[in-house]
Amino acid sequence: MQTPPDRHEYPAHWEADVVLRDGGTARIRPIAADDADRLVSFYEQVSAESKYYRFFAPYPRLSAKDVHRFTHHDFVDRVGLAATVGGEFIATVRYDRIAADGRPASAPADEAEVAFLVQDAHQGRGVASALLEHIAAVARERGIRRFAAEVLPANSKMIKVFTDAGYQQKRSFEDGVVRLEFDLEPTDRSLAVQRAREQRAEARSVARLLAPGSVAVVGAGRTPGGVGRSILDNLRDAGFTGRLYAVNGALQEKELAGVPAHRSVRDIGEPVDLAVIAVPAERVPEAVAECGEHGVQGLVVVSAGYAESGPEGRQRQRELVRQARTYGMRIIGPNAFGVINTSPGTRLNASLAPEMPRTGRIGLFAQSGAIGIALLSRLHRRGGGVTGVTGVSTFVSSGNRADVSGNDVLQYWYDDPDTDVALMYLESIGNPRKFTRLARRTAAAKPLVVVQGARHGGAAPQGHAVRATRLPHATVSALLRQAGVIRVDTITELVDAGLLLARQPLPAGPRVAILGNSESLGLLTYDACLAQELRPLPPRDLTTGASAEDFRAALAHALADDACDAVVVTAIPAVGDMSAADAALAEALRSASAAAPGKPVLVVHVELGGLAEALSAAASTAPAGPAPQVAPATAEVENEVESQETEGESAEVDSRLIPAYPAAERAVRALAEAVRYGQWRRESADPGRVPEYEDIDEKGAAEQIDQLLAAASEQPQPQPRPEAEAQSEVQPEAQPEAPPGGPDEDALTLAPDDTCALLARYGIDVRRALPAPTPGEAVAAAERLGYPVALKTTAPHLRHRADLGGVRLDLADEEQLRRAYAELTSLFGEPEELRPVVQGMAPRGVDTVVRAVIDPAAGAVLSFGLAGAASELLGDTAHRLIPVTDRDAASLVRSIRTAPLLFGWRGSAPADVAALEELLLRLSRLVDDHPEVVSVSLEPVVVAPRGLSVLGASVRLAPPPARDDLGPRTLPVY
């Protein structure tokens, strides 16, 4: 594959693994000269009809000239890509650059003719659609802007591939041939189509792992207690509804623990959908090969000894993923705890969990097996930390997540009808940019609660390969919350929030009614609400003598009050027959809650284990066997439960189970998360828009960027002139309030003139500063700019530090300027060290800092804060993901704690916030339009009562990444 081509090196970065429509995988790579035999073999397996559609005539075999042409490319004007499974071609696509007359051409011609051929056995799997995405990305990289394709009218499948892609296209019919022409510039529709296909494919790939029709456990031993044997027993005991096989090369028996046994997967006479591999790491490649040759669709690898064990294990893990993907298989693991699906139609417990969890509506994902056990146990038990029996829909413990990750599981949960709430424990995020995008979409449909472990360790856990990032955890949390993720800090908070969201409706606002039989507990709850920025109503004390009927009446009254959005009921033990009292109180609360299903109800109980159990009694009334589902309070699910009951199921399901908590702080914290999430859901329905500004010169900016990068690649980057210190050089590492995810160290820092010119193309004017290496030159600069002026030093240790005396303002004439110059040099040193500059005075206002940076993991981030101690010392900086909408810009300005200074605090004149928001939107557009812009810093930005002034600016450029989250679908390579 590495044979030198005619004109260009083999483009290895075009290689990619993709998930196809049916959930299987394929590898896409450039076709090279040593692929001749593969191409001939592939062509022999294509039907005569498909060959006719490709060449418009009978074409039974390829000539030697054809083979040479289709395998020798210059990777510029002629490119061929192949989709492979098991190392063999299953589809090909090629483009040839053409001139306006249709003849072969070279650049600057920007049109190419494209053609596909897909093996008949693989048609309908979405192979051509995936190849079109990748060949289009390749073409854009090589300067091609438009594809043309000629298709026979009868070839409806291929016509559909083109028309469904979402590109703007023209269609004509001539000489019995359909000619399609379409621009390759991504459109909103093409991106939407691409992401919808990505979601369906990745969701299907996870569904094949979670709902298999047959499972083989490779490594199941004779002696109970081993890993493989334990998983086999768990699958059998859970009542797996499909076919189950035990595989062990040492077995002579035909049956093991009541399960058909075989010495190899190859010996199984029927298809196997899922294989659980539990053999030593050195034997895993052999097991994977057997599975791949037998047509197994997916693997759960519980074997250890991979990336978590060091560099040698990491290489072993990479080889495992490559081997599995060669056969079109996806992997959960290695070092995984396993997977569970409680659906009555599947009953899959391919994990080390000895008990099958009860069926429920909560999806669980954990990268840690130990945390996965804790989550399952917490949700399974009654009473204790949180109340009641709550079941799960699916559970995935990904281990080292070498292939299947939390992103894939999110794709599955998004439209999984059995999952209403998603809980995730993450120790690292392999592709945060994609995770944020998927989380935003998922959170708009169902709650997503995330706790991130190892967040203060400074490094990912062993076995987790992630992109480097230096973003502070607080910044990551803020960005996740912006995407609708409910971010919590502990496993306890994860479960507390999950139970409330699974059992109760979202609150319509922050107003909370509190009632109970303990004045002290009510006051604690009231204080907890204030601490969480909720708006509690005065607690209602029912006294210790309150009966169950008193609680029912009080709760019904509170729920009927339009001034209340949620109710917290506090209860302490009654004297006497506690079990009877608990049951009566639970029934009273459920009765009142059911009468007003639109508001959430929570219970804070103190040493009332019986009440916690009684509140979820509906889940314990089912007969032995599969547990009933815990349904959310929505009409759709209630109707579903009713229909199940009429079909003869005896399970009595209460869709309004009331969550109970042993402490007021826990209940209120969960309620506050639900309130914030509910507010995000309402606001996300109208996310705002990205404004269009007529004065933006996007094309001119692109040309300038290309010229600057081209010039920089031809010669070493010159050192910035002294004046660049004021306008074009800000040291990100010296600014803790900036997102420290920083650009590539090799990025090009623009000179001041180039910085000003590029920003001006987006309507951002930078107030010019002129170098003043001598007093005379300072006077000349002031005369050019016009008095009054400012004199400032730009030495690194004094930059933006007016508090150190390195700035002199409002210098009205030459005398004042010369005096200020002498003072600075006498205090701080020679001009060569101080690097002084002269700048025209800006109108007085509030000093702010605006930055944008491309973080290699999180993507493009826009940051805002006040200049000085507020952001540097207190970390009062807010962040938003780019592109920023008008609503995002408004919330960004108002989300910092010092925002009142912009709005007339203590009688000061309000700043021109509208101008500030426009600046944020323009900067967001610049970074979003041009991925080469990896860093922009505007400091300070003085926001006056009317207008604003950008006094300092820095821009850094770097070549854009070959692939990003906006590129064609591809599986990550860790």
N, C-alpha and C positions, 0 to 999 in steps of 0.2 A: 504493500500500500504506500510505501514511501519512495517509490520510483520517481525520480525527478521528472516533472512534466515539461511541456514544451517551453513555457515562458514564465511560470510562476511556481513558487514553492507550494507543496501540498498544504492546503489550509486546514490544519488539524482542528482549529477552533470551530469549524463547521460541523464537526461530529457531535451527535446528540442522541440521547435515548428519549423516546417519546412513549406516552401511553395512548393506545388506540381506542376506538369507540367501544370495543367489547371488553376493555379492561386489561388486555394483554399489552406487552411492550414490544417495541421494535427499535432498531438502531438505524439512524440516518447518518450517512457519511458520503463524502465525495467519491466518485468513481475514479479509479486510478488505472494505470497501464497494466498492472498485474491482476486485474479483475476479468480478464478475457474469458477464462474458463467458467467463472461464475455467471457471466453474462450469457454465454451460450447455453449453459444448463438452465438458467432462468427462462430464456426465450423458448426452449423446447417444451416447457411446462405451461406455456400460454396457449390458450385455445386459438383456433383458426379465426374465429369471429373477432376476438380481441386484437389479433394481429391485423386483421382487415381494418378495424376501426383506427388503429395506430397509423397504418401506412396507406390507407385508402385503396388497397389492392391486395390480392392474395400474396402473402409473403411468408412462405413456410419456414424459411431458415435465413440466418444472417450470413452474409458473405464475409470473407476475411477482411475486405475493405470496410464493411459495416462495423465489424468488431473493433477494428483499429480506430475508426472514427468515434465510436461510442465509448471508448475507454481512454482515449488520449485527449486531454483537455488542457487549455492554458489557464483555466480557473479565473479568467477575466472576461473574455468574449465568448468562450464556450465552456459551459459548466454542466456536469452531470452529477446527480445525487441518487443514491440507492437506499431503499429501506431493506434492512436485513433482519432475519430471524435465524438463529443457529448458524450464523456466518454466511447464509445463503441469501441471494436476492429474492425479495418478494414483490418489489415494485421499483420503477426507475422514473426519473424526471430529468429533463435537460432543457437548457435554453441556449439559443444562438443569437448573438447580437446582430441586428439587421439595420440597414439604412432605410430611408423613407421609401425607396423603390423595392424593398424586400430582400435585397442582396446582403451577403455577409458584410459586416462592418466592424470597425473598432471605435473606441471612444474618440470624439465626444458623442457619437450616436447613443441615444438613450432608450432605444426600444429593442426588445428581444422577442423571439418566437419561442414558445414553450410547448412541450409535449410530454405526455405521461404514458406509462404502460404498467398495469397492475395484474399480477397473476390472478386467474379466475378464482382460485381457492381462497384468496385473501380480499376479494372485492366485497364491499359492504362493511369493512372494518374501519373505515375512515383513514386508510393509508394515503390516498391521494390528497385528501384535505390537509393532512399533516405535512406531506411533501410540498404542497403549494405554499404553506406558511414559510417553510424553510428556504425554498428556492426563491421566494419573493424577498426574504431578508438578505440572502446572498446577493441577489440582483441589485438591491438598493445599496449594499456595501460597495458594489462595483460600478455605481453610477448609472444604473439602469432604472428608469422611472416608469416604464410602461411595458406590459406584456401583450402579445398578440397570440391567439390560438385559433387554429382551424380544426373544426370538428364536424364529422358527418352527422346529419340530423338524427339518424337512428341511434347515435351514441348518447342517449339521454342521461346516462349516469355521469359521463364526463362533463356534459353541459351543466348538469346540476352542481358539480363540484365548483365550477367557475362562478355560476350565478349565485350560489349560496355563500360565497366567501365574504361578501359585504363590501367589495371594492366598487368604486364608480366605474361603469363600463358602458361600452357601445357595442351594439349587436347588428350584424348585417348578414345577408344571405346572397350568395353569388356562385354560379356554376355548380349548384348542388351541394355547397359547403357552407356551414355556419361559421362566420368569422367573429370572434369576440376580442375586443380590445379593452383593457382596463388599466387604470393608473395603480401604481403600487404604493402610493402614499397611504398609510393607514388612516382609516376613517373611524368615526365613532361606531358605526355599524360593523366594520370589519373587526375592530377590537372586541365588540360585544359578542360577535359570532365566535371569535377565537376563544374567548373566555367561557362562553357557554359550552363549547365543545370540550374545553379543558375540564370544566366541572363535571360533565357527564362521563368523560373517560376516566378521570381519577376516582370519582365516586363509584363507578362500576368496578374499577380495579380493587377497591376496598371491599365492595360488596362480595366479590368472588372469594375474598379471604374470610369474611364474616358469615357468609351463608352458603357454605359448600354443600354439595350433594353427597360427597364422600371424603373421608379423611384417613390418611395413613400416618401412623406414628412410627417414625424411623428411629430405632434405638430403644424400643420397649423390651425390657428384660424379663426373665422368668421371676425374679425375686421382687416382691412388692417393696416399695420405698425408694427405688431409683427414680431419676427425673423422668425418663421416658415412660416407665411403667406407671408412675403417678399420673401423668397426663392421660395415658390410655384409660386408667381406672376412672379418672374424673370425667372423661368424655362418655364412657359407658354409664357411669352412675347418674350423669346429668340427663340421660335419656336422649342422646343425640339421635335425631330423626333420620339421618342418612346412613350410608354404609361406612363401617369402621373396620380398619385393618391394622394389625400389628406387624411390624417389619423388623427383623433382626437377622443378620447373617449367620448367627450361631444357632438359630432355632431349627430343630428337627420336627417339632410338633406342627400340626395343621391348625391348632387353635391355642390361644393364650388368653386366660381369664375370660373365656367365653367369647372371644373375638377371633375371627379368621386370621391366621398367622402365615407370613411368607418370609422367605430369606432375602428377597429383594423386591423393590417396587416393580421391577420389570416382570416379576412373576404374577402380579395381580392381573387377573383376566378382564378387569373392567376399568373404565376411566377413574382417575383419582383427581379430585379438584384441589385438595389442600394436603400438603405434607408438613407434619411437625417433626423437625429434625432435632434429636436429642442424643447426638453422638459426640465423641471428642472432636475438637476443632480440626485435627489432622485428618479425620475421616469424613469431614463435611463435604469436601469437593467431590468425592466419589458418590456420596448420597445425592448431591445436587445434580450431578450428571445423570444418574439413574432416573431421578424425577423428571428432568428436562426431556430425556429421551422417551419417557412414558407419556409425556403430554400433561404433566401436573401443571395446574394454573398458578399456584402461589405457595409460598413457604412461610412457616413460622419457625425461626431458628432460635432455640433456647440455649444452644451451646455457647459456652464462654470461651475466652482466650483470644479475643479480637482486639479492637482498638483500645479497650479499657486496660489492656495488659502492656501497652507500649508500642514503639514504632514497628516492631516486627508484626505484632497483632494488627496494627492499623493497615499494613500492607496486605495482610491476609484478608482483612475485611473488604478492602477495595477489590481484591480478586474474587471474593465471594459475590459481590454485587455484579461485577462484570460477567461472571459465569452465569448467574441466574438470569440476568437480562438478555444474555445471548439466546436463551431458550424462551424468552417472552414471559418470564415469571417475575413477580414482585415478592419482596421479602419484608416480613416484620422481624426485627432484630438486627444482628444477633444479640445474644445475651438478653433475650426478651423473657418476660414473665408469662406471656401468652395472650390469648384473646377469648372473649366471652360474648355470646349472643343469646339473650334470654327469650327471644321470640318463640312462641309455642310451636311454630313451624320449623324451627331449627334446633333449639336446645343445645347450643354448642358451648362446651367448657374445655377449650383447648389451652388450658393454663394450669399453673401449679396451685390455684385456689382450690382447696379441698371441697368447698361447698358451692353449689350453683346459686348465685344471687337471685333474689326474687325479681320477677318481671316488673318493670317500671318504665318511667319516661325520661330518665336521666342517662345521658351518655357520659362515659368516663374515659379520659385519656391520661396516661401517666408514663413518663419516661423512666421512672424508677419503679422497680418491682416492689420494693419495700413500701413506698408510698402508695402504690396501687393496692397492696394488701390492706393498708390502713384505711384507705378510702372505702373499699368494699366492706370492711368490717364496720366502719362508722355508719355507713348507710344501711347495713343489714340489721344491726341490733336495735333493740327497743330501749327507750329511756336513755339515761346517762347524759352524754354531752348534748345531744340533740334528740328530739323526741321521735318516736314512732318508727314504723317499718316503712322504708322507702326503697323501691327497687330500681334497677338499672335496665336500660335497653341494650346497650353494648358497652364493652370494656376492651380497651386496647392498651397493652403495655409494650412500648416500642423498643425498650432496651437502648442499644446504641443508635437506633433509628438510621441505619445505614441506607435505607431505601424509603420505606413508608414512614411518613412523619406526621406531625400534628396537622400540617396543611392538607394532606390527603384525607385524614379523618374528618376535618372540617368540611371538605368537599362532600363527603358521604353524609354527614349529619345535616347538611344544609336542606336537603329535601327528603330526609328519612322520616316517614310518617310516624315512626315509633319513638322518636326522640324530640322532646320539647325543651330540654335544658341541657347545655353542654358544659361539663366541668373538665378543666385541663390543669394538670401539674406539669410544668415545663422547667427543665433545667437549662435549656438553651433553645434558641430559635435559629434553625439553619438558614432560613430565608425570610427574615423579618419583613422585607418589603412585600412579599407575596402574602405572608401571614396577615399583615395589616389589611391588605385588600380583601382577603377572604373573610377576615373577622368582621370587617365593616358590613359586608353583605350578609353574613350569617346573623350578626347581631340585629339586623333590621328585621329578621324573621323569628328569631328565638334567642333567649339569653345565653351569653357566653361568659363564663366565670373562669378566670385564670389566676393561678398562683405560680410565681416563678421562683424556683429554688436556685441556690448558688449565685444569687444576684449581687452579692457583695464580695465574692471570692476573687474577682479580677480575671478569672479564666474559666473556660467551659469545663465541665466534668470530663474525666477520662473517658474516651470512647466517643465523644461528641465533637465532630469536626464542624466548625462554624466559621463564618466570615468574621474577620477582625472588626471590632468596633470599639471606640472609646467614648461612646455616648454614656453619660451618667445614667444610673438606673432610674432616677427621677424623671429624666427626659424620656426614656423608653416608656415608662409608665404613663406619662402625659400623652404620648403619641398613641399608645394603645387605648387609653380612655377616649381620645378623640375619635377612634375607630369604633367606639361602642363597646369595647371590652370592659367587663366588670373586673377590675384589678383588686385582688385582695392579697394579704401578706402571709397568711398561715393556712394550713390544711383545715383547721377548725372554722375559720372564716369562709373558706371555700364551701364546706358542707353546709354551714349555717345559711349562706346566701342561696345555695342550690336548693335547699329544702323549701325555703320561702317561695322562690321563683317557680318551683315545680308544683306547689300546692295552692298558691294564691294568685289573684290577679295583680297586675301592676297598679301601684297607687297613682292617682291622677295629680297629685301634688304633695307638698311637704307637710301639710297640716295633720297633726296626730292627736287623736283622743286617747286619754289614759284613764282606765278605771280598774278598780280592784278592791280587795279587802284589807289592804295594808297601806296606811298613809305613807310610811317610810319608803316602802318599795315603789310606790307611785312617784315620790319625789326623786328617788334615784333614777327612775325611768325618765322623768322630766328633764333632769340634768343631762342625762345621756343624750337625749334628743337635741338639746341646745348645743352640746359638744359636737354633734354630727351635722349642725347647721339645718336641723329640721325646725318646724314651727309647732311646738306642742301646745295643746290647750291645757288649761288648769286641770290637774288630776282630780278625778272624782272618787272619793273614798266611800266605799259601800259598808265599811266597818267590818270587824272580824266576825260579826254575827250574820253576815250576808248569806242567804240561801242560794241554791242553784237558780231558783226563779228570779231572785234579785239580780244575779249576774245576767241572766237571759234578757230581762227587761232593760237593764242598763246598756247592754251591748246593742240590743235592737234600737234603742233610742240614739246611741252614738252613731250607728251606721246610717240612720235616717237623717242625721244632721248634715246639711249641705256645706257646713263650715269644716267638715272633717273628711280627710282623704284616706286615713288608715286608723286602726284601733289596736292599741296594745293593752291586753288584759293582764293584770298582775294578780297572783294568787299565792297565799300561804296556807299551810295545812290547817284543816279543821280538826276539832277535838271530837273523838268518838270513832265510829266506824268509817275509817278513811276510805276503804275501797268503795263502799257504797256512795260516799260523798263525792269521790273522784268521778265515778261513773255518771252520777247525776249532773255534776258540773260540766263534764265533757259533753254530755248530750244537750245541755242547755246552751252551751256556746255554739255547738254545731248547728242547732236549730235556729238560733238568731242569725248566724253567719249565712246559712243557706237562704234565709229570707231576703238578704241583701248581698247578692253574689258579686257586686261590682267593686267592693272595697276589701283590701286585705286585712286579715285579723291575725295577730300573733299573741302568744301567751308567754309570760314570764312566770315560771313556777319555782318555788323554793321547797326542795325535799318533797316533791309530789310525784314520785315515780309512777304511782297509780294513775295520776291525771295524764301524764305523758303517754302512758300506754292506752288509756281510754280515748284520748283525742284521736288516736290512729286506729281505733278498734275496728273500723271498717276493713282495714287491711288484714285483720287476723280472723275474720269470720269465714274465710274461704276454707274449704275442705283440704285435706292433705293432698299434696301434689303441687303442680305449678301454681305459683302465687299469683294473685290478681294484679292487674295493672294499677298503678297510681296515676290517675288521670288529672290533668289540670282543669281549672275552672273555666272551660270554654264550651260554648254550645256544641261545637263539632264533636268534641270528645265525649261530652255527656250523651249525645245522640248515639255515638258509637258504643258506649257502654250499655245503653238501653237496648240496642239491637243485639248485643252479645247475650244479654240476659234473656231476651225473648227466644233466643235460639237454644235455650236449655241449660246454659251455664249457671251454676249455683252460686258463683262468686258474687257477693254484694259489694260493689265498689262505691265508695263515697268520694266524689270528686272535690270535696271541700275539706280535706284533712287539714287541721290547723296545726302549724308548726309551733312547738313549745321549746323554750330555751331556759337553761338554769340560771342565767344572769341577765339583768336588764341591758348591760352593755352589749352583749352578744346579739340580743334581739334587735336592739335599736341600730346596731351597725349593719345588720343584714337588711333592715328596713331602709336605712339611708342609701345603701347600694341600689336597692330596688327603685327608690325615688329618683336617684340620679340616672339610672338606666331608663326609667320611664320618660324622664325629661329628654334624654338623648333620642329616644325613639320618636317622640313628637317633633323634635327639631330636625331629625334626619329626614323626615318626610318632605321637608323643604330645605335642602342643603345650601341653597343659594346658587349663585352663578359666577363664572369667571368672566369678568367684563372684557369687552373688546374696546381697545383704544385705537382710534384712527391714526394717531401720530406714531404708532409703533412701526419701526422699520425692521421687520423680522428678516427679510431677505438680505438687507444690507448688513445686519449684524452677523448673519451666517457667513457672508462673504468675508467680512473683516476677521472673524474667528478663524476661518480656514486659512487666510493669508498669514495671520499671526502664528498659527501652529506650524504651517509649512515653513515659514522663515526660521522659527525656533528649531525645527528639526534639521536644518541645514548648517547651523552654527551654534556654538555654546551660548547659553543665555547670558547676556551681559548683566553686570551688577546694576541695580537701580541707581539712578542719579539721586543726589541728596534730597531733591524736592519730592521724590517718590515716597520718602519717608512720611511725608504729611498726607499724601493722597493715595498712594498705591501700595503701601506695605504695612500691614498690621500683622503682628505676630500672634497667630491663633493660640499657641501654647501659653502665651502670657495673659490670655483673657479667659479666665475660668468660666465666665458666664456664657461664652460661645459654645455651640455644640462641638465637643472636642473630637468628633469623628473624622475630622480634617481631611483635606484632599491629599492626593498622592504627593509625596515629597518631591517628585520630579516635575510637578506641575509648573507651568510658566506663569510667573508673576508679571503682570502687565506694567509697562511704564505709565506715568501719569497721563500723558496725552492720549494714549490708547485706552486707558481706563475711562477717562472722561468721554471719549468719542463713543465707546461701546455703550456705556450707560445712557448717553444722550439719545441713542437710537431707540431707547425704551422710555424716553421722557423723563429721565432722572438726571437732573443738572447738578454738577458738583462745583461748589464755589472754589475758584482757582487759588492756589497758593504758589508763591514764587520764592525761589531760593534766595537767601540773603547771607552769603558767606562773609561779607564785609559790611560795615555801617553804610558805606556809600551805595552799595548795591541794594541794601535794605531801603534806603531813601528812594532810589530809582524805582524799585518795585512798588513802593507805596504811591509814588506819583502815577505809575501806570494804572494801579487799581483804584486810586482815589481815597482820600482820607474820609473818615477815620479807619484805622487798620488795627490788626492784631499782630503781635510779634510772638512767635512760639518756637520752642525747641522741639526737634523731632528725634533726638537721641532715644534709643530704646528704653533707657531707664527713666526718661522724663516724659515719654509720649503719653498724651491724654491724662497727664497728672497735673492739673492746674493747682491742686492742693500743695504741690511741692514748689510752686513759684516759677514754673517754667513757661508761664504764659503771661503776656501783658496785653490788656484789652483797651479799646477806646483811645488809641493814640491819635490825637487830633492834628498833629503837625510834625514837621521834621525835628524840631527840638525835642518834643516828647519821645519821638521814635529813637533818636540817638541816645537820649538818656536811658531809655529802657534797654537798649542794646548793650550799653556799658554796664548796667546793673546785672544783666543776665551773664555776661562774660566774666564779670568779677565774682559772681556768686558760684557759677557752675563750671567754668573752664573756658577753653579756647573755642572759637567758632567751629573749627574742624571737628571737635568732639560734640558740640551742641547741635550742629546742623540746623541753624535757625531758618525760618521761613516767614514771609509776610503774607497776610491774607486780609481781604476786605472784611469789615465787620458785618456780621449778620444780625438781623433783628433779635432782640432778647426773647427767650422762650425756655422750654423744658428740654434739657439735653437727653437724647435717647440714643440707643444703639440698635441697628437692624443688621442681621446677618443671615446668610443662606449658605448651606454647606451640603455637599453630596457625601453622605455617610456610606461606606461600602456595604453596610448591612441594612440600615433603615431606609436608605434612599435620600431624596431631597428634603431637607428640613429648613423651615424658615423660623427665625428666632427674633424676639423683641424684648427689650427691657430699657429701663432708664440707665443713663450713663453714670459711672462712678460706683459708690459704695453699694447702692441698692442691688445692682446685679453682681458686682465683683465680690462683695463681702457676704451679702445675704442670699445670693443665688436667686434673686427675684427676676427670673427670666421665663418667658412663656414660649412654647414651640407649636408649630403646626406643620403638617405634611404638605408638601407642594404637589399639585397645584392648589392654591388657596382661593376659596370663593369669597364673595363680598361678606357673607356671614362669618366665615372663618377670620377674615381680617378684623372685623368689628369685635369678635370675641377675643382675639389675640390681644388687642390693645387693652381690653377691659379685664383681662384675666390676671394681670400682675397685681401684687398687693399694693404697689405704689401708684396704681392707676389714678387715684383721686387727684394727684398732682397735675394731671392733664385736664381735669374737669373743674377747675376753679376752686381748689382746696383753700380754705381759710381766706376767702375773698380775693384770691389772685385771679387774673384774667384767664379764662379757659383757653386751652391750646386748640389749634386748628386740627382736630382729630380727623376730620374728613380728608384733609390733605395727607395726613399720616397713613390712613387706611389706603389711599390711592397709591402712595409710595410702596406699601407692602404688596399690593396687588401687581404693580408694575415689576417689582423685583421678582415676584413669584413667576410671572410670565417669562421673564428673561431666562431664569434657570430651567423652567419647564420646557421652553422652546428649544434650548440649546444645551444638551447633556455635556458638552465640552466645558461649560462653565461650572467648575467644581467648587468654587468658593467666592463669595462676595461679602465684604464687610463695609458697612457704612457707619462711620463713627467719627465725630458725633453727628447726629441729625438733630438740629435745633428746631423744635416745633414751636413757632410763635403764635400769637393770637390770630394772625392771618398769614397763612403760608408756612413753609418750612425751608431750611437750608441744610444741605448736605456738605459738611465741612471737610470730611475725609473719606476716602474710598479706596478699597483694594479689590482687585479681581484676579483670580487665578484660573488658568485654562489647562486642560489635559485632553488627550484624545479620548473620545467616548468609548465605553466598554463595547466589546463586540456583541455581547448579548446582555439583555437586561429583562426586567419583568414585562416590558412592553414588546419584547421580541417574540419569536415563535415559541410554541409550547416545547418544553424540554424538561426532563427530569434532572434534578441536581446531581452533581458529581462531588462527593465529599472527599 
